Amino acid sequence: MTRIKRRPKQNLSMERRDTILRKVLIVKDAPFQSKLYGIIFSHYPECELFFAANSLEALELMDLQNDFDLIVSDINIPVM
């Protein structure tokens, strides 16, 4: 039997990260998924979240707010 050594967990706290996400755009057509991402990012209070239900809304938001640090999207998003 081979024994596998586990590496110690790394501390990924906000203080140790070089890049802090400030503006995040979530593009999801399923409301449940949008809500789930909202819950996940609620652990990072410095993040400002923007939500779009389709690609057209996402493009409109990107015209208004062109400095997103992260965009989360499906590959097959409707309205394009």
trRosetta pair geometry for C-beta under 8 A, 3 or more apart (Angstrom, degrees):
i j d omega theta_ij theta_ji phi_ij phi_ji
11 16 5.9 115 108 -13 94 158
12 16 6.7 -122 -141 69 26 123
12 17 7.1 43 -171 -61 69 102
13 16 5.4 87 61 8 76 102
13 17 7.7 -142 97 -15 41 89
14 17 6.0 -54 -150 23 38 112
14 20 6.7 54 -165 -114 96 106
14 44 6.9 143 -89 -126 125 87
14 46 7.4 126 -155 14 146 129
17 20 6.3 123 95 -75 115 65
19 69 7.6 166 168 -168 110 126
20 46 6.0 -17 169 103 122 145
21 24 5.7 36 163 -60 125 106
21 44 6.7 34 64 148 106 152
21 46 7.7 133 79 97 60 97
21 47 5.3 13 106 -101 99 103
21 69 4.6 -180 -139 99 70 139
21 70 5.3 -20 -133 -2 127 123
22 46 6.5 -63 -111 145 62 94
22 47 6.7 -179 -156 -117 17 48
22 48 6.3 8 159 17 64 96
22 69 5.5 112 38 -19 71 137
23 47 7.5 153 -88 -159 16 66
23 48 5.1 -21 -105 66 66 101
23 50 7.0 17 -173 -5 89 113
23 65 6.5 -149 -175 163 148 128
23 67 6.3 85 43 101 148 76
23 68 4.9 -113 111 -121 106 54
23 69 5.4 127 55 4 67 88
23 70 7.8 173 96 33 52 67
24 41 6.2 -143 62 -125 155 153
24 47 5.3 1 1 -168 119 117
24 48 7.2 162 23 77 70 48
24 49 5.4 -25 71 -109 98 65
24 50 7.0 180 90 27 47 74
24 68 6.8 93 -118 -161 20 98
24 69 6.5 -47 -74 62 64 90
24 70 4.7 -10 -119 69 85 101
24 71 7.6 172 -163 -85 57 32
24 72 7.0 19 178 -3 102 104
25 50 4.8 -26 -108 73 70 106
25 51 7.9 166 -160 -84 56 21
25 52 6.7 10 -176 2 100 111
25 58 6.4 104 163 -142 130 91
25 61 6.2 150 -126 112 125 137
25 62 7.2 0 -89 -72 169 85
25 65 7.8 164 -72 89 115 122
25 68 4.8 -36 -10 -126 110 150
25 70 7.3 -170 31 98 66 54
25 71 4.6 -9 66 -115 107 78
25 72 7.2 -176 93 28 56 64
25 73 8.0 0 113 -54 96 98
26 34 5.8 129 126 -131 130 77
26 37 4.7 153 -126 106 144 152
26 38 7.4 -106 14 -57 167 72
26 41 8.0 -134 -54 -6 129 145
26 49 6.3 4 -4 -166 114 102
26 50 7.0 171 22 84 70 50
26 51 5.1 -20 68 -108 100 69
26 52 7.3 173 88 27 52 66
26 72 5.1 -9 -117 63 65 109
26 73 8.0 163 -166 -73 36 57
27 51 8.0 154 -86 -162 35 48
27 52 4.7 -15 -110 69 77 104
27 53 7.9 -115 -156 -26 60 2
27 54 7.6 14 -166 163 96 6
27 55 6.8 56 -171 -91 138 52
27 57 7.7 163 -126 81 91 96
27 58 4.4 5 -101 -83 128 135
27 71 6.7 17 -3 -178 112 93
27 72 6.8 -179 29 90 69 55
27 73 3.9 5 63 -105 117 93
27 74 7.1 -118 107 16 89 71
27 77 5.8 -3 142 -123 114 155
28 31 7.9 150 112 -81 107 18
28 33 4.3 -140 -174 96 147 115
28 34 4.5 -170 67 -63 124 80
28 37 6.8 163 -15 2 145 136
28 51 7.5 -49 37 -154 89 92
28 53 7.3 -39 85 -124 49 45
28 72 7.5 -9 -47 113 100 98
28 73 7.5 -156 -63 -128 57 46
28 74 6.6 100 -116 -24 61 103
28 77 7.9 -106 -111 -117 25 108
29 53 5.7 76 -119 -180 54 69
29 54 6.1 51 -94 -82 98 70
29 74 7.0 -53 8 16 96 142
29 77 6.2 162 -33 -147 110 72
29 78 5.4 79 -96 13 147 108
30 33 4.3 73 79 7 104 108
30 34 7.0 -178 91 -10 55 83
31 34 5.5 -55 -149 37 37 113
31 35 6.2 38 155 -20 69 105
31 53 8.0 -11 -75 -114 72 107
32 35 5.8 -57 -151 37 31 111
32 36 6.3 34 151 -22 65 106
33 36 5.4 -51 -146 34 34 115
33 37 6.5 33 155 -16 66 102
34 37 5.9 -55 -150 37 31 107
34 38 6.4 36 149 -22 63 106
34 51 5.4 67 -157 -144 125 127
34 53 7.7 -44 -57 -94 148 70
35 38 5.4 -53 -151 34 33 118
35 39 6.6 35 151 -20 65 101
36 39 5.7 -51 -152 32 33 111
36 40 6.5 33 150 -19 65 104
37 40 5.5 -51 -145 36 36 114
37 41 6.1 22 160 -7 69 109
37 49 7.7 153 125 -144 100 135
37 72 6.3 178 -132 87 147 154
38 41 6.2 -62 -140 47 26 99
38 42 6.3 44 153 -42 61 100
38 49 6.3 137 -113 137 76 170
38 51 7.6 -20 -68 -71 109 128
39 42 5.6 -42 -151 11 31 120
40 43 6.8 -53 174 14 39 107
41 44 5.5 -59 -165 44 63 103
41 47 5.1 -93 -179 89 111 152
41 49 5.6 123 100 -75 149 126
42 45 7.6 24 -175 -80 48 63
44 47 4.4 55 107 -9 108 117
50 61 5.4 147 157 -169 138 144
50 65 6.6 -178 -57 55 163 153
50 68 7.5 -96 38 -102 129 116
52 55 7.7 84 134 -100 131 15
52 57 3.7 172 -152 106 99 107
52 58 4.0 171 88 -68 164 68
52 60 7.8 153 -118 50 127 90
52 61 5.6 -127 -64 1 123 137
53 57 5.7 61 39 23 67 153
54 57 5.3 98 56 12 69 101
54 58 7.1 -127 105 -6 38 94
54 77 6.2 150 -151 160 52 97
54 78 4.9 -62 -126 83 109 84
54 79 3.8 52 164 30 136 128
54 80 7.7 180 167 -28 94 86
55 58 5.2 -53 -147 37 37 117
55 59 6.3 39 155 -21 69 102
55 73 7.9 67 -96 -154 81 135
55 77 4.8 125 -52 106 95 118
55 78 7.0 -160 2 87 92 37
55 79 5.3 -168 42 84 84 84
55 80 4.1 -11 67 -46 152 122
56 59 5.8 -51 -149 34 31 110
56 60 6.5 32 152 -18 63 105
56 79 4.6 -71 -8 137 107 129
56 80 7.1 -175 -48 -69 74 77
57 60 5.6 -55 -150 36 33 113
57 61 6.4 32 153 -17 66 105
57 79 7.9 67 -2 78 80 148
58 61 5.8 -56 -150 38 31 110
58 62 6.3 30 152 -19 65 107
58 71 7.6 85 -163 -155 122 121
58 73 7.0 37 -116 -99 161 128
58 77 7.5 21 -4 138 144 157
59 62 5.5 -54 -144 38 32 112
59 63 6.6 39 153 -24 64 99
60 63 5.7 -49 -153 29 33 113
60 64 6.7 22 152 -10 63 106
61 64 5.7 -61 -150 43 35 106
61 65 5.8 -24 170 36 75 103
62 65 6.8 -71 -119 70 26 66
62 66 6.1 66 176 -104 64 62
62 68 7.0 -62 -111 -7 82 125
63 66 7.1 2 -144 -67 16 96
65 68 6.5 80 123 -55 101 85
68 71 5.5 69 122 -60 145 89
73 77 5.7 -52 -177 -46 103 141
74 77 4.7 139 65 -67 97 82
77 80 6.8 50 88 8 85 123
